[in-house]
Amino acid sequence: MLTSTMALGGMVVAPHHLAAQAGRDILREGGSAIEAMVAAAACIGVVYPHMNALGGDGFWLIHRPGHAPVAIDASGPAVALADASFYKGDKTIATRGPKAALTVAGTVAGWQVALDVAAAGQARVMPLERLLADAIRHAQQGFAVTRSQAELSFSKRHELHDKPGFAPIYLRDGHAPRMGDIMRQPALAASLQHLARHGLDDFYRGDLARRIAEGLGAAGSPLRLADLAAYRAQLVTPLRLSLPDAQVFNLPPSTQGLASLMILGLFQRLGVSEGEGFAHIHGLVEATKAAFQVRDKVVTDPGRVPGDPALWLSPAKLDELAATIDGARAAPWPAPTQTGDTVWLGAIDRHGCAVSFIQSIFFEFGSGVVAGDTGILWQNRGSSFSLDPHALNALEPGRKPFHTLNPALALFHDGRVMPYGCMGGEGQPQTQAALFTRYAQFGQNLQQAVSAPRWLLGRTWGETSTTLKLENRFDSGLVADLRASGHVVDVLDEGFSDTMGHAGALVRHQNGMIEGAADPRSDGAACGV
């Protein structure tokens, strides 16, 4: 399908259709885009467990007509016991198991901050019992395992089967579930019901918090109840890039939102006039290299960023960096890379409130550790810390790790509003740039821009190579031109590859029409009212 879904009463895009439907139903009942997003986020935390969970982090971008966009940083820091002595004898932090579960999970706190934003701008906010109802139902009654969950459960089972609490929930007698199998999560349903009754704050400062901390502590995690109690998600000022036709927004550090905006700013200065050819693909790849080199020097815990990251988005700095890009030759690569797993979701309501949201547990199934009897899978985001005390992202209690997560939102000068984003670690900024330039600069239909063949410089989804990977739908002549210019190219076997991540986008036009696009690489949908 290359035609966008269209509606007037609101729309939700998510990489799982049940989450999109959960949000859509909230819009249908008169809820706001923010409330719809909470419902969708809770639901996808149940039905897409290989990608995200309540025990992960989240980031929000919210646009309300007449207000400047606001951002929510719902990422958690390293806990108090996560220091050099806890990892004494380790050369690196484990990516799986209790020692990988070393940061507070912030996403549930972010839901509450977002609902507070909604409450400040409307007369009524839906009760939590309604917002969490679909998530509870799917956890209780079950859902069909998707292809991606089945495949990742199979490929990761040997590194996860012995992690505390993992196998009883996510495996079947030690074997990976098959596509179409029914998965039920009664313990997670009970935790969601508890939050619906007692409020989201109970995740951090209530009975559920106590059970989470006891469960993780018993498994060997350094997280304690005091770490949960001390946590607060934060409203932050988003980074902004000025383009000729739009203002584009993204999250500040510790996310790589800076790199996503820099790629667009650099590419705009290359003067490319036609999409899908060598100049388009090569230009974005080379802009990615320049942006990632800056990212790897400056993006870290917000309190440790060297200088103001917004300076890298100034016209003078972008002009300077763009002048170093060769329009015909590939710059040397690789550079250090990041990995990760995520979901992006978007929502727009009938009043024009728009949300770009991302939620993650880092690797597939995160740390693999379930917090006691809560059914809550915990992230391994802290495994991206370095045990080298001199490193930019050195481990220290209270610090936030580097985040691949970065939801995007554009406000066009003609009145269009566009929340968009992608999961896929290192690929997130690259796919955002492909999607935005295809739609905004080269006039592609929104769904066509999401469905078109994509590329990835570097690694994601467990990839270790740092080559330029292309889906096999690219023209062979273009592939030959990229190789001739010095790119080390791998053509993937698939035409729609999970390696490229799962993207999505929404656009609200000035006349109130909303169009949405879900990624055919995912199990998602764009559901309108």
N, C-alpha and C positions, 0 to 999 in steps of 0.2 A: 504494500500500500504506500503510495507516494503523495497522498492528499491528506492534509491536516483534518482532524476532527474539529467541528465548529459548534458553538453553542452561545447562548446569550445569558443564561442564569448562573454561570460559574463553571469551573472545570478543575479537575485534579489529574495530574500525571504521576504515575509511580511505576517502578519496574516489576511490581506484582499487581495483577488486576484486582485482587481482593482488597488490597490497600487503596487503590484508586477508587474502587467502589465505596469503600468505607468513608473516604473523604467526600466523595460526590453526594452521598446520602446526607451528610451533615449540611452541605450547601443547600440541598433540596428542602431541608427542614428549616432553613432560614439562618443557619450558622454562617460565620465568617470564614474567610480563607485560613485564618490562624487556627480556628477551632477544627476546621476540616483537616488541617495538617497534623494536629495532635492526634486525631482519630486515625489518620493514615499511618503516622509514625508508629503508633502503638500496634496497629494491625500488622505492619510489615515486620515489626520486631518479633511477631509470632510466626508468620507464614514464610519468611525468608531468613531462617536462622543462620544459614551459612554466610550471609552478608551483613547482618546487624542484629542487635538485641538490646534489651533494656540496660544491659551492663556495658554500654558503649558511650561514645561522645556524639555531640551534635552541634551544628552551626546553622544559624538562621539569618536571612536577609528579608526584611519586611518593608514593603512600600505601601503607604496609605495616602490616598489622594489629599493633597494640601499639606503633606508633611514630608520632611526629609527622610530618606530611607534610614532604618536603624538595623543594627546587627546584634545578634546574641552569640556570645562565646560560651558554649556549654561543654567545654572540654575540661577534663580533670587533671590535677597535678600529681606528681609523684608523692606517695604517702610518707609519713614521718619516719617510718622505719626503713624506707628504701634508700639506703646510703651505701657508701663503700664497704662498710663492715658487714652489711647483710649479704653483699655479693663477693666477699673476700674469697679469693681462690678462683673466681670466675674471670675469664678473659673478656667475655661478652655477656650481655643479658640474654637469657634463654627466650626464644620466641614462643614457646609453648609451656604450659604447666603453671604451677602456683607462683614461681618466681617471675613469670611474665605478667602476672596480675598485680601490678604494682602502682597503678594510678586509679584515682577515683573515677567512676563513670558519671559523666555530667549530663547525659541527654535528657533524663527525666526532669532534672532541675530546669533545663532549658524549656521544656514544655510549659512549666509553670510561669517562667518569666514571659514567654510568649502570650500565655493566657492573660497575664497581668496587662500586657500591652493592649490586647483586645478589649479587656474590661474598661480600660481608660477611654476607649473611643466608641463604646456602644452601650446601650441601655441594659442588655442582658447577655450573659455568657452561659452557654449550655452546661448542665451539670456533668461532672466527671463520669457519672454512671452511664450517661449517653455516649460521651466521647470515647470511652473505653469498651463499649458494649460489643462491637464487632471483634475486637482483639480477644476479649474474653470468650466469646462464642467460638471462634476458630480454635482457640487453645483447648477449650473443653470438648467440642464436638469433632474436632480434627479438620485437616485440610489435606489436599493432594500434594504429594512431594513433586516438585518440578524437576525438569531435566537437569538444570544446573545444580540443584541441591543433591540429586542422586549422584551426579558425576563427581562433584567435589567431596561428597561423603566417601565415595569409593577411593578417590585418589589421596585423600588425607587421613584415611582411617588408621593407618599404621602409626602415624605420629600423634593421634588424638585418642585412640581407644582406651588407653590407660590413664587418661587425665581425670581427676576427681569429678565424678558426676556425669561425664560425657556419654559413655556408652549406653547407660539405661535409657537415655532420652533420644539420642541421635542415631543409634545403631539398632539393629534387630538381631539379637543373639550373636553379636559381634560382627554382623555383616551390614554393609551399607544398604539403606532402603533403596528401592527401585522407584523409578518415575511412576507416579500414579498410586503408590502406596499411601495409606492414610496415616498421618502422624498426629497424635494427640499429646498435649502437654498440660496435664491437670495441675501440676505444681505451679507452673507459670500462670495458669488461669486463676488459681487461688491468690497469687501475689497481685495480679492485676485487679481482682475483686477487692482485695485489701486496700489498694491505692484508691479505687473508686469510692470506697466508704470513708477512708480516713484522710484522703488528700495526698497529693504528690510529694509533699514534704516528708511524709512518713518513710520514704525511700532513704532519707538522710538522717532523720531525727525522730524515729519512731520504732515501733516493734519490728517492722520489716527491715529497717536499718540494722537493728540488733541481730536479726537472723542472717542477714547478708554478711555482716562482719564476722559473726561466729563461724559461719560456713566457710568463708574464704580463709580465715585464720586457721581453722582446723585442717584445711587442705595444705597449708604451708605458705600462703600469701602473706606479705607484710602489711596488708591493709587491716585497719582496726576501726572500731566504732567512732573514735574521735576524728578520724580522717573524713568519714562521711558527714559527721555533725558540723565540721568546719567549712564544708564546701558550699559555695554559692555560684550559680551561673551569673554571667555579667552582660549587661548592655554595653556595647562598644561602638565606636564610630567606624563605619566601613571605609575602606580605601576607595578612591574614585579616580577614574581616568576620563579625560575629555577627548572625545573623538568628533569628527566634523558633524555627524548626524545624531550623536547620542552621548549620554553620560553612562558609563559602565561602572558597576560597584562590585566589590568583593570583600572578603574578610582580611583583616590585618594579621600579622604574626600572632600566634605561632603557626598559622596556616600558610600554605603556598599561594594564597590569593594574590599576593604581589606579583608572582611569576605569571599568573593567568592574565592579569591586566597588562603587564609589560609586553607579553607576546603580541597582544592586540595593538598596543601603542607602537611597537617596533615595526610590525607588519604594515601598518597604515603609512609609515614613512617610506616604504619601499616602492610605492607607486604602482602596485600590481593592479591591472585593469580588467583582468579576465579570470574567472574561477576555473578550477579543476585541471589546469595545465601545469607545466613545470614551474612557472614563476610562482603560482599559488602554493603548491605543496612545498617546494624548496624554500620559498620565503618564510613560511610558517615554521618549518623545521629549523631553519637557521635562527629565526627569532626565538624559538624555544631554547636552543643552545645558549644564546646570550642571556636570556632571562633565567635559566636554571643556574648559570654560573653566579649570577647575582644572588639568587635565592639561597644557594648553598653557602654564601658568605654572611648573610644577614638574617635569615629566618630562624628564629629560635624562640625561647620563652619571651613573652612580651617585655619583661623587665630586664632582659639582657640584649635586646636588639641594638646593634651598634649604629646609632643615629636614627633619623626619622625615615621610615621606609617610604613615606610618600614622596620623598625627594627623588626616588628612582622613577617616579611617574611624571616628573616635571618635563616640560617640552625640551629644555636644554639637555637634560640627561638622556632622554630618549633619542634626541637628534644625534648626540655623541655616540651612543651605542649602535644606532642604526647605520651610521657611517662605516662601522667595522664589518658589516655583513656583505659578503660577496654574492652578488645576484647570480653568479654562474658556477661557483665552486663551493663544495661543502667544507665547513670548518672541521678540524680534527675533533674526534669524539672517540671514546666515551668520557664522561665525568661521573662522579658519584651519583647513584640513583636511589630512589625510594620505592617502596612497594606498599600495597594496602588494599583493603576491601571496604566497600561503602555502598550506600544507596542514595540517589538523589531523587527528591520529590518536589513537585511544584503545585501551587494552587492559586487561583484567582476567583474572587467572588463577584457578585453582580454589582457591587458598589465600587469595584476597581481596586480593592485591597489585594496585593499580590505577595506571595511568599515563595522564596527559593530556600530549600532546606536540604541538609545533608546529615546522614547519621551513619555511624561506623563502629565496628569492633576491631579494625585494623586488618589482620589476616583473616582468611576464611575460618569461621568459628572462633576467632579471637584466640584467647589463651587456651581454650578447650576446657576451662574449669567452670563448673556450675557452682554457684554460691549456696552450699548446703541444700536445704530442702525447699528453696525458693523457686527453683526452675529457671533462675536467671543466669545466663551465660555471660562471662566476664571478658572484657577486651584484653588485648595484649599491646595496646598503644605504647606503653612505657618501654617496650623492648627496643624502640628506636633510640632510646638514650644511649650515650656512650659512657663506658666506664673509665675513659681517659679524662682525668680532671681538667685537662687543657682544651678539650674539644668544645666546639660551639654549642653542641647539645649534650653537654656533660650532665650526668645524673646528679641530682641534688634534691632532697626533700622540698616540696613546695613548688618546684619548677614544672612547667608544662613542656611536654615533648614536642618535637616537630610534627606538624599535622599536614597530611596530604589533602585533607578535606578543604573544599572552598566552593560554596555555592555562589552563583553569579546572578546579577540582575541588571538590565539595561533600561534606561528611560530615554526614549527617542524624542527628538525635538518636535516631531509631528504629533506627539501625544501617545504613541504606542508604549506599552509596558511589557517587558520580556524577562520573566524569570527562566533561567536555564542552568543546566549543569550536567555532570557525569560522574559515575563512580570509576574506580580503576587506578588509584594511586598515582604513579608517574604520568599516566595518560590523561588525568583530569584536565590540566591546563591545555593540553594539546587538542583534546576533543572539544573543549569549550571554544577554542579559537577556530577550529574547523566549522563547528556549527554556526557560530556567530558570523563569521565572514561569508559563509555560504548564504545565509539568510539575509543579513543586513547589508552586505557589501555587493554581493553578486546576484541577489534577487531570487534565490531558490525558494520554492515552497517550503514551509517549516518542516513538514514530514520528510520531504526529499532531502533537506539538509541533515536530518538525523539519520536517515536510512542510507545515504550515499557512502561509498567505500571510504574507509578510514585508515589512518596510519598511526604508528606509535614509535617514537624514538625512546629506547630504553626498555625497562622491564616492568611488568606488572603480572598479576595472577600467577605468581610463582616462577615467572621467566627469569633466567639468570643472564641471558645475553643482552647486550646493549645496542644491538643493530637497529636499523630503521625497518620496522615490520609493516608490511602492506597487506591488506586483504586482497584476495586474488581477482577482484572485479576491476582493478585498475588496468588501464590500457597498457599493453606490452611495450608500446613505444615510449610511454611516459616512464615506465620502470627502467627501460634501457637508458633514457636520458638522465635519470637520477643516479644510476650506477656510473655513467660516464662522467658525471660531475663530481664524483668522489664519495657518494653515499654508499655505505655498506648495507645492502638491502636484502631482506629475507621476505619472500612472498609466501604468505600463509596458505594452508590448504583450503581454508574456509572462505566463503564469500561474506559471511556474517559471523565474525569471530568474537567469542567472549573475551579474548585478549584485549580487544578495543574498549571494553567496558560498556556500561549501559547508560545512555544519554537520554535526555528529555528536555522539552521546552514548552512554554506557553507564551502567547502574545495576546494582549488585550488591545483592540483597536479603538480609535477615538469614538466610533459609533456604538461601542459596547459589545461588538462581536469578539468572541474569544476563540482562538484556535490553539490546538494542542497537538503534540507529537510525542509518541512513545517509541522506544527503540525496539526494532524487530529482533535484536540480539537478546532481549530480555523476555520476561514472562509478563510484561506490563501492559498498560492501557492508558489512554487519555479518555476520561469519563466526564461528560458534560451534563449540565442541567438544562 
